[in-house]
């Protein structure tokens, strides 16, 4: 056997013996324990916080559905720029409709009153309690307070949603 053949055979044998050791991993679900407690980990700072364990629904505030029985129109007839923006997901306008800049006094088409546009948890977005016969609806980034009988817009909060 020549020197080159012996060298090649030695390298091949070394690779066969070393590769399984390099690829060795602990069993799934079991991690190799450190030699001593805290070995290989930085020192902990502050208190341990386990984090949230599951979803907790937000309860509505007290009196959230105590709707005024009479409507003081001058109290509501405003167009506001929202002081805060919320990200709640994509908006899909009713089929056949295009973007529109609504203002109070206009009539909102009934297509926008469908259940998927109503804002039932308006308190989460800083919106006022709607009077009896009115509901908050979403149109693009805006929240619109609309009379559910006539469609008349009583108030618009621009930029509530992103």
Order of alpha helices (4+ residues) and beta strands (2+ residues): alpha-alpha-beta-beta-beta-beta
